[in-house]
Amino acid sequence: MADNKFLTAEEVSERYRGEITVGTLRNWRAMRIGPAFVKIGKAVLYPVRELDAWDQKNWSFVMGSGPSCMDEREGG
């Protein structure tokens, strides 16, 4: 998947392990929320770099003590 510059809605759903469905992506497009996309004819495509940026923007951190609460980037 890393070699693709664009993903289809189905591939985006797979990227997020089905937690974001194709239907959810469709609704988000209609409401103009969610990850950026491009439309070429009838094809809706999601640039991988935009998905990566959207992931970073939506990071959530859990504050607490112990190794289970550490930020993944810190090696926890």
C-alpha positions in Angstrom: 0.0 0.0 0.0 2.9 2.4 0.6 3.7 2.6 -3.1 0.3 3.9 -4.1 -0.1 7.6 -4.3 -3.9 7.4 -4.1 -6.3 5.0 -2.4 -9.9 4.2 -3.2 -12.6 4.5 -0.5 -12.4 0.7 -0.1 -8.6 0.8 0.4 -9.0 3.6 2.9 -11.5 1.5 4.9 -8.9 -1.4 4.8 -6.2 1.0 6.0 -8.3 1.8 9.1 -9.2 -1.9 9.6 -12.8 -1.4 8.8 -13.3 1.1 11.6 -14.0 3.8 9.0 -16.5 2.3 6.5 -17.0 3.3 2.9 -20.4 4.7 3.9 -18.8 6.8 6.6 -16.3 8.2 4.1 -19.2 9.0 1.7 -21.1 10.8 4.5 -18.0 12.8 5.5 -17.5 13.9 1.9 -21.0 15.1 1.8 -20.5 17.0 5.0 -17.1 18.2 3.9 -15.3 16.7 6.9 -12.7 13.9 7.2 -9.6 13.3 5.1 -9.0 15.3 1.9 -9.9 13.6 -1.4 -9.8 14.2 -5.1 -12.6 13.4 -7.6 -11.6 12.5 -11.1 -14.8 11.9 -13.1 -16.7 9.5 -10.9 -13.6 8.2 -9.2 -13.1 9.4 -5.6 -9.5 9.0 -4.5 -7.6 9.8 -1.3 -4.0 10.9 -1.6 -1.9 8.8 0.8 0.1 11.9 2.0 -3.2 13.6 2.9 -4.3 10.5 4.9 -0.9 10.6 6.7 -1.4 14.3 7.5 -5.0 13.6 8.7 -3.7 10.8 10.9 -1.2 13.2 12.5 -3.8 15.9 13.0 -6.1 13.4 14.8 -3.6 11.8 17.1 -4.9 11.3 20.7 -2.7 10.9 23.7 -3.5 9.3 27.0 -2.0 11.0 30.0 -1.1 8.7 32.9 1.7 6.8 34.4 3.4 3.6 33.4 4.6 2.1 30.1 1.1 1.4 28.8 0.3 5.2 28.7 3.4 6.3 26.9 3.3 7.9 23.5 4.2 5.3 20.8 6.8 7.7 19.4 8.6 7.5 22.8 8.9 3.7 22.4 6.1 2.8 24.9 
